[in-house]
């Protein structure tokens, strides 16, 4: 896990892929925020489509 966290801090921008209600893929840039207690934290607003797609 330490290697993954070090990689994410060194390369915080990546891509996140989700699928919409019609089954179409959406790929967007995504930024790693931080690690706490062995959990990786990312951020988005609950008013965005990606929030609903992740649920």
Secondary structure, DSSP 8 states (H G I E B T S, - for coil): -HHHHHHHHHS-EEEEEEE-TTS-EEEEEEEEEEEETTEEEE---TTSHHHHHH-
